[in-house]
Amino acid sequence: MFARDPQSFPLPAVLLAMVALGGCLSLSGCAETAGPPLPAPEQGGALVEGAIQPDTGTFVFKQIEQEVPGYEPLLVTLIGSDLRVDPAARTVAIDVALRNAGEQPLYAPATIWLSRFAPSTVTVLNADFHLESPDTAMTVAPLPWGFDYSRLLGGDALLAPGETSESKPWLFHVPELSPFSFAARLECGLIPELPQIAGRVFLDLNADGVMQDDEPPYMVGPIHATGPGGFDLTALPDRSGFYALPVRLPGLYTLTMLVIQPDPERLLIVTTPNPLEVLLPPGPDGRPLSFTRAHFGVFCADAGLYPPVQLSPVPLDSLGGDYYAFLGGALQENVLMLDVGFSGCQPEHPFRLLWAPGAQVSPLPHADLVLVHDDLGEMCDAWWVRRPGFDLSPLRRALGTTLPIYLHLRDFAGEIHDFVWELPDDDEGDDD
């Protein structure tokens, strides 16, 4: 192994990095802090020291070369081009592609991790992954960011010898617009079909929680995942809505999509389970089996689209209504989404949600709910499933509280379904 002297290239520039099996490679002049967590034995990885100078439009970096025991030497070229500086936003962007200059194919998942920024005020604005809680022995400051190239390797999900991937923009926030340096490392598969949890975030046009072919991708997130062995990783969907999380251990993983409301006049409702639990059993080789259908659906509703919950003028146990089957429910911001099934000649049956103050069995407020269905006197045997939603804001205003509210919904069969309605932190005290 040897390190070459730093070199400077005017843009477009080419960054060369040798991919090595195992841990990070030491560099003369590097900080003593460790890099991102070590790659698994079936993955290749190498550490490169790089720098960008916004004022001169050049790269400065050191190259690393190392033989890989049991493999042909792995050589990956990082091709950087189109440096862009936005003085007003204090951002620097560059497009980076991967080229396999070695003799062995490289497989997905393929991730480039960035860390060890100097000065430390430089941050990454558009990373696909963010290590929330890496192994304490590997912690860096700031925590490393990752760019996922798995979907950019081509339709066969591998980078063949001589093949170049699509480019991906790297966007940095550089408060002083000064030169900065960083460590970059590529992790990629040396064998095909490395395990991963993957899926797509889609715009659920009909709010049914099922991804149809005509439903477009939707860029919202991030998606935070936890799992066995201290697994803790955050991913952002790409332009096609795709995200992927490389995993190494079998077991139960919990994925939560953190919904950022972009517009007060629009309400984003997650129509699929959130959090989503994924159980990965071990395969014959002991590695977990991949799961690639961890989809998240988002329905974008106009404010006021959902009918409000109504204060019942009579005791709830005296309310009538027609038969329906309660299939489930979930709170989404101020909206209670309910899955119901019923028979009739068509699916547009009226539903009303009524409430009354519940017995105060704790210091926190309670409210009782009843869902009433009108079958319009239809006698058809067709079976329909719908997801009506109801705006709960009038209930909270009537109770005059920002505390969590315990909701007890009684369905047609008399079963009670409990929900706890909490305001987001930034909404407390602002429910008018």
Buried (B, 14 or more C-beta within 10 A) or exposed (E): EEBEEBBEBEBBBEBBBBBBBBBBBEBEEBBEEBBBBBBBEBBBBBBBBBBBBBEEBBBBBBBBBBEBEEBEBBBBBBBBEEBBBEEEEBBBBBBBBBBBBBEBBBBBBBBBBBBBBEEEEBBBBBBBBBBEEBEEEBBBEBEBBBBBBBBBBBEEBBBEBEBBBEBBEBBBEBEEBEBBBBBBBBBBBBEEEBBBBBBBBBBBEEBBBEBEEEBEBBEBBBBBBBBBEEBBBBBBBBEEBBBBBBBBBBBEBEBBBEBEEEEEEEBBBBBBBBBBEBEBEEEEEEBBBBBEEBBBBBBBBEEEBBBBBBEBEEEBEEBEBBEBBBEEBBBBBBBBBBBBEBBBBEEEBEBBBBBBEBEEEEEEBBBBBBBBBEBEEBEEEEEBEBBBBBBBBBBBEEBEEBBEBBBBBBBBEEEEBEBEBEBEEEEEEEBE
